[in-house]
Amino acid sequence: MSRLRLGWVVAAAFVLSAGVAPAASVPAASRSRVAQRVQAYDPTAGDDVDGDDLTVRRAAVDALGTRRGSIVVVDPTSGRVLTIVGQKLAYETGFIPCSTIKLVTALAALTEHVVDRDSFIHVGRYTSYNMTTALARSNNAYFGALGSRLGFDAVTRYARMLGLGEKAGLDISGEQPGEVTDTPPKGGMILMTAYGEGIQMTPLELAALLSAIANGGTLYYLQYPHSPEEAERLTPQVKRQLDLAPNGIDDIKMGMRGAVDYGTARSAAYDRNEPILGKTGTCTDFRAGDFMGWFGSFNEVDYHKLVVVVMLASPRKGVNGPLASGVAGNVYRNLSNQHYFTADGSSHQSGMPQIIVTTPSGTAAQAR
């Protein structure tokens, strides 16, 4: 018996022993609030799983537990959705992307030649970051500086090119698009390019964006089959090829790998031979009244490449990007324990280069 349920039983026994009226005479609203506290949240309620990869779904359901949130797992080589846990949240009109928007900012800045991967930007008197360490540590000032150099029009143009503000899926029933504002943020571009203000993003949109990064620049329509037979017949549908700097994706992958190895997403790591690359996001969505935790990720393996997006939303503090990265790490770990990423069940070595940790001098404000 859970502590909440045990507490309710003890309280009820105390009330009766004191000669107070039984629960039936307690106002219905009070009884309802108590029941809501006692009842565990089920993120899977109402999910349609007829076309899911059930191995992947079980791993995702186990990782999410009773948290309020959603997990989207996609095959980045085809756009096939393998599972969506928490479909009610995943299909809504979007949430603030928090620091995951830095992926858009980074690709825009590299393509527009306002920065390159190895050039440093001073963010404080004694502090500088390059692209790799800024992504890994999720430094706000660095991406605010990039936003100022790019300008509002360029940032929103790249956000839309990368799939934000439009449906990610092809005829996914119930899916709603996110939003990209037409009005520059009043507090400066840092609010948009470091925190995501003015943008509402869905987990499906982030999954499509991460799939394009993982596969080298092809933005697929996400397709969610309704049956195993439909999954077998699925034909990839290209939405567009991304017009990015030739090395832009490779340049940001170093920072995304760094986030897991030594940065804000360390909780995701489980096996260096099956590396994960990703970006965390932590902030408050004042529109929805939720504390947000995002982690968008993909793995670098030879067999069963996956994109795993975790979005956590809670009215209570304690939800953040590092927590979401831990949930995603458990998805990968659950599947790895079943040898899902090796065709013959044997171990393999990563093809990713070794990350050299480059810590900037001094300190600066971080976002997760």
Phi, psi and omega per residue, in radians:
M1 nan 2.329 -3.129
S2 -1.202 2.806 -3.137
R3 -1.119 -0.632 3.123
L4 -1.123 -0.793 -3.117
R5 -1.170 -0.703 3.110
L6 -1.080 -0.709 3.118
G7 -1.085 -0.679 3.118
W8 -1.133 -0.715 3.131
V9 -1.135 -0.772 3.123
V10 -1.091 -0.742 3.137
A11 -1.098 -0.714 3.133
A12 -1.120 -0.710 3.124
A13 -1.106 -0.680 3.125
F14 -1.121 -0.731 -3.136
V15 -1.071 -0.790 -3.114
L16 -1.168 -0.704 -3.126
S17 -1.180 -0.421 -3.137
A18 -1.485 -0.009 3.119
G19 1.412 0.281 3.123
V20 -1.500 2.723 -3.124
A21 -1.004 2.522 3.125
P22 -1.142 3.054 -3.023
A23 -1.032 -0.454 -3.099
A24 -1.049 -0.452 -3.118
S25 -1.605 -0.072 3.085
V26 -1.281 2.410 -3.130
P27 -0.876 2.470 -3.085
A28 -1.038 -0.656 -3.122
A29 -1.089 -0.699 3.132
S30 -1.164 -0.744 3.119
R31 -1.076 -0.655 -3.134
S32 -1.139 -0.734 3.141
R33 -1.127 -0.694 3.106
V34 -1.108 -0.761 -3.137
A35 -1.073 -0.670 3.130
Q36 -1.147 -0.631 3.117
R37 -1.222 -0.625 -3.087
V38 -1.304 -0.687 -3.050
Q39 -1.282 2.213 3.120
A40 -1.240 2.563 3.129
Y41 -1.350 2.343 3.111
D42 -1.972 1.743 -3.098
P43 -1.182 -0.281 -3.071
T44 -1.553 -0.066 -3.058
A45 -1.011 2.195 3.105
G46 1.480 -0.015 -3.121
D47 -1.174 2.461 3.037
D48 -1.754 2.039 -2.992
V49 -2.064 0.293 -3.003
D50 -1.058 -0.558 -3.108
G51 -1.855 0.192 -3.070
D52 -1.250 2.677 2.832
D53 -1.362 1.859 -2.962
L54 -1.199 -0.467 3.056
T55 -1.130 -0.787 3.118
V56 -1.166 -0.726 -3.122
R57 -1.077 -0.795 -3.137
R58 -1.051 -0.706 3.120
A59 -1.113 -0.694 -3.122
A60 -1.257 -0.749 3.127
V61 -1.064 -0.764 3.128
D62 -1.102 -0.686 -3.118
A63 -1.214 -0.671 -3.100
L64 -1.325 -0.611 -3.139
G65 1.105 -2.329 -3.119
T66 -1.796 0.314 3.106
R67 -1.259 2.593 3.036
R68 -1.405 1.946 -3.099
G69 3.085 -2.922 -3.103
S70 -2.557 2.543 3.018
I71 -2.196 2.240 3.078
V72 -2.055 2.218 3.113
V73 -2.113 2.241 -3.019
V74 -2.298 2.564 2.941
D75 -1.472 1.924 -3.048
P76 -1.248 -0.207 3.139
T77 -1.493 -0.167 -3.105
S78 -2.439 -0.326 -3.050
G79 1.482 0.086 3.115
R80 -1.237 2.258 3.021
V81 -1.410 2.122 -3.118
L82 -1.532 -0.558 3.016
T83 -2.904 2.639 2.940
I84 -2.268 1.954 3.065
V85 -1.681 2.213 -3.072
G86 1.415 0.967 -3.033
Q87 -1.169 -0.522 -3.135
K88 -1.017 -0.797 3.116
L89 -1.281 -0.676 -3.081
A90 -1.101 -0.535 -3.063
Y91 -1.585 -0.059 -3.126
E92 -1.208 3.053 -3.019
T93 -1.316 0.025 2.991
G94 2.062 2.870 -3.139
F95 -2.355 2.817 3.104
I96 -1.086 2.319 -3.055
P97 -1.333 -0.164 -3.102
C98 0.949 -2.469 -3.016
S99 -1.320 -0.099 3.038
T100 -1.128 -0.332 3.110
I101 -1.129 -0.315 -3.137
K102 -1.105 -0.391 3.043
L103 -1.136 -0.734 3.085
V104 -1.121 -0.824 -3.142
T105 -1.022 -0.756 -3.104
A106 -1.123 -0.818 -3.137
L107 -1.134 -0.674 3.105
A108 -1.120 -0.774 -3.090
A109 -1.168 -0.693 3.121
L110 -1.182 -0.688 -3.110
T111 -1.260 -0.607 3.130
E112 -1.485 0.035 3.071
H113 1.071 0.553 3.052
V114 -1.517 -0.181 3.111
V115 -2.827 2.742 2.935
D116 -2.107 3.033 -2.984
R117 -1.041 -0.646 -2.982
D118 -1.753 -0.060 3.112
S119 -1.377 2.460 -3.100
F120 -1.696 2.532 3.044
I121 -2.059 2.251 3.095
H122 -1.310 2.160 3.120
V123 -1.980 0.014 3.101
G124 -2.891 3.071 -3.058
R125 -1.016 -0.692 -3.094
Y126 -2.131 0.344 -3.012
T127 -2.235 2.311 3.082
S128 -2.389 2.631 3.085
Y129 -2.331 2.592 2.892
N130 -1.841 -3.121 -3.050
M131 -1.053 -0.740 -3.083
T132 -1.110 -0.893 -3.097
T133 -1.249 -0.561 3.128
A134 -1.153 -0.696 3.066
L135 -1.195 -0.776 -3.103
A136 -1.083 -0.737 -3.108
R137 -1.621 -0.143 -3.133
S138 0.997 0.992 -3.090
N139 -1.406 2.109 -3.073
N140 -1.187 -0.778 -3.059
A141 -1.083 -0.685 3.127
Y142 -1.040 -0.847 -3.083
F143 -1.337 -0.389 2.972
G144 -1.170 -0.695 3.096
A145 -1.119 -0.712 3.098
L146 -1.102 -0.714 3.121
G147 -1.071 -0.689 3.117
S148 -1.143 -0.655 3.131
R149 -1.262 -0.639 -3.109
L150 -1.309 -0.794 -3.054
G151 1.552 2.788 -3.031
F152 -1.080 -0.788 -3.063
D153 -1.085 -0.743 -3.131
A154 -1.164 -0.739 -3.117
V155 -1.094 -0.805 -3.124
T156 -1.208 -0.558 3.099
R157 -1.117 -0.767 3.122
Y158 -1.224 -0.641 3.106
A159 -1.029 -0.764 3.130
R160 -1.221 -0.679 3.110
M161 -1.066 -0.601 -3.124
L162 -1.459 0.091 2.978
G163 1.776 0.019 3.120
L164 -1.360 2.548 3.132
G165 1.478 0.134 3.108
E166 -2.514 2.773 3.118
K167 -1.072 2.368 3.103
A168 -1.486 -0.478 -3.025
G169 -1.613 2.802 3.031
L170 -1.805 1.804 3.115
D171 1.003 0.751 2.998
I172 -1.519 1.959 -3.032
S173 -1.061 2.241 3.094
G174 1.610 -0.222 -3.110
E175 -1.196 2.347 3.055
Q176 -1.972 2.562 3.121
P177 -1.396 2.730 2.974
G178 -1.376 -2.867 -3.087
E179 -2.418 2.567 2.969
V180 -2.192 2.120 -3.036
T181 -1.146 2.687 3.023
D182 -1.738 0.051 -3.052
T183 -2.074 2.216 3.120
P184 -1.086 2.567 3.123
P185 -1.152 2.404 -3.084
K186 -1.224 -0.441 -3.097
G187 -1.604 0.198 3.136
G188 1.815 2.840 -3.037
M189 -1.176 -0.367 3.114
I190 -1.013 -0.562 -3.139
L191 -1.124 -0.594 3.125
M192 -1.480 -0.830 -2.954
T193 -1.487 -0.203 3.072
A194 -1.955 -0.542 -3.059
Y195 -2.000 -0.326 3.128
G196 1.539 0.279 3.126
E197 -1.091 2.417 -3.124
G198 1.602 -0.010 -3.135
I199 -2.202 2.351 2.987
Q200 -1.999 2.102 -3.035
M201 -2.103 2.452 3.078
T202 -1.698 2.750 3.049
P203 -1.028 -0.548 3.106
L204 -1.178 -0.714 3.113
E205 -1.099 -0.735 3.120
L206 -1.172 -0.628 3.107
A207 -1.121 -0.699 3.103
A208 -1.157 -0.735 3.125
L209 -1.085 -0.812 3.137
L210 -1.128 -0.606 3.096
S211 -1.083 -0.703 3.126
A212 -1.147 -0.654 3.078
I213 -1.170 -0.757 -3.079
A214 -1.132 -0.615 -3.063
N215 -1.686 0.022 3.033
G216 1.715 0.157 3.006
G217 2.228 0.213 3.101
T218 -1.821 2.062 3.096
L219 -1.584 1.864 3.121
Y220 -1.548 2.630 2.827
Y221 -1.169 2.342 3.024
L222 -1.329 2.337 3.113
Q223 -2.152 2.251 -3.073
Y224 -2.016 1.683 -3.072
P225 -1.137 2.662 -3.116
H226 -1.724 -0.052 -3.116
S227 -2.806 2.811 3.061
P228 -1.025 -0.614 3.128
E229 -1.157 -0.712 3.106
E230 -1.165 -0.622 3.098
A231 -1.112 -0.681 3.131
E232 -1.145 -0.585 -3.084
R233 -1.551 -0.056 -3.022
L234 -1.058 2.280 3.070
T235 -1.976 2.171 -3.141
P236 -0.970 2.428 3.125
Q237 -2.111 2.015 -3.104
V238 -1.440 2.216 3.029
K239 -1.416 -0.836 3.054
R240 -3.013 2.761 2.973
Q241 -1.541 2.334 -3.081
L242 -1.361 2.310 3.132
D243 -1.601 1.498 -3.052
L244 -2.165 2.896 3.057
A245 -0.991 2.493 -3.081
P246 -0.911 -0.660 -3.120
N247 -1.834 0.162 -3.036
G248 -1.036 -0.815 -3.113
I249 -1.161 -0.777 3.110
D250 -1.068 -0.627 -3.114
D251 -1.167 -0.683 -3.128
I252 -1.404 -0.385 3.128
K253 -1.102 -0.533 3.101
M254 -1.108 -0.737 3.112
G255 -1.221 -0.604 3.115
M256 -1.207 -0.618 3.038
R257 -1.186 -0.696 3.111
G258 -1.092 -0.603 3.116
A259 -1.015 -0.679 -3.131
V260 -1.401 -0.651 -3.073
D261 -1.292 -0.702 -3.060
Y262 -2.557 0.052 -3.045
G263 -1.865 -2.465 -2.982
T264 -1.297 -0.226 -3.085
A265 -1.934 0.490 -3.106
R266 -1.017 -0.483 -3.118
S267 -1.153 -0.258 -3.119
A268 -1.420 -0.376 -2.992
A269 -1.201 2.463 3.064
Y270 -2.526 -0.465 -3.078
D271 -2.751 2.005 -3.080
R272 -1.213 -0.254 3.062
N273 -1.461 -0.165 3.057
E274 -2.248 1.175 -2.940
P275 -1.137 2.590 3.083
I276 -2.009 2.428 3.034
L277 -2.084 2.459 -3.112
G278 -2.976 -3.138 3.122
K279 -2.476 2.271 3.106
T280 -1.563 2.897 3.024
G281 -2.648 2.271 3.126
T282 -2.380 2.193 3.035
C283 -3.006 -3.024 3.101
T284 -1.993 2.277 3.063
D285 -1.637 1.652 -3.055
F286 -1.177 -0.455 3.106
R287 -1.119 -0.746 -3.109
A288 -1.636 -0.209 -3.105
G289 1.269 0.573 -3.067
D290 -2.153 2.548 2.866
F291 -1.455 2.327 -3.002
M292 -1.958 2.479 2.975
G293 -2.351 2.065 -3.121
W294 -2.031 2.602 2.862
F295 -2.624 2.027 3.058
G296 -1.842 2.275 -2.980
S297 -2.623 2.883 2.932
F298 -2.633 2.819 -3.131
N299 -1.876 2.759 3.099
E300 -1.991 1.551 -3.137
V301 -2.350 2.954 -3.123
D302 -1.472 -0.388 -2.986
Y303 -2.391 2.261 -3.124
H304 1.095 1.068 2.978
K305 -1.161 2.401 -3.104
L306 -2.330 2.628 2.830
V307 -1.865 2.252 3.103
V308 -2.176 2.065 3.075
V309 -1.966 2.227 3.074
V310 -2.042 2.229 3.023
M311 -2.172 2.152 3.071
L312 -1.968 2.384 -3.140
A313 -2.427 2.153 -3.082
S314 -2.559 2.502 3.048
P315 -1.286 -0.128 -3.123
R316 -1.859 2.594 3.111
K317 -1.162 2.872 3.127
G318 1.909 -0.209 3.100
V319 -1.594 2.294 -3.118
N320 -2.807 3.061 -3.126
G321 -1.099 -0.785 3.085
P322 -1.001 -0.655 3.081
L323 -1.122 -0.758 3.111
A324 -1.086 -0.638 3.117
S325 -1.152 -0.603 3.079
G326 -1.143 -0.672 3.079
V327 -1.091 -0.805 3.118
A328 -1.085 -0.728 3.098
G329 -1.005 -0.625 3.110
N330 -1.223 -0.560 3.045
V331 -1.064 -0.910 3.132
Y332 -1.056 -0.745 -3.109
R333 -1.105 -0.770 3.124
N334 -1.013 -0.721 -3.134
L335 -1.285 -0.668 3.126
S336 -1.089 -0.661 3.122
N337 -1.097 -0.353 3.080
Q338 -1.731 0.205 -3.139
H339 1.029 0.622 -3.093
Y340 -1.199 -0.471 -3.035
F341 -1.708 0.137 3.091
T342 -2.262 2.203 -3.051
A343 -1.108 -0.581 -3.092
D344 -1.988 0.189 3.109
G345 1.419 0.065 -3.125
S346 -1.651 2.856 3.110
S347 -1.391 2.836 3.100
H348 -2.584 2.831 -3.109
Q349 -1.735 2.553 -3.139
S350 -1.241 2.526 3.040
G351 -1.613 -0.003 -3.125
M352 -1.338 2.520 3.090
P353 -1.186 2.703 3.098
Q354 -1.168 2.408 3.124
I355 -1.494 2.228 3.019
I356 -1.704 2.076 -3.093
V357 -1.291 2.074 3.106
T358 -2.009 1.829 -3.087
T359 -1.661 2.168 3.141
P360 -1.197 2.676 3.082
S361 -1.275 2.556 3.141
G362 1.359 -2.953 3.137
T363 -2.327 2.753 3.084
A364 -2.614 2.814 -3.121
A365 -1.105 2.393 -3.123
Q366 -2.044 2.739 2.927
A367 -2.204 2.629 -3.081
R368 -1.923 nan nan
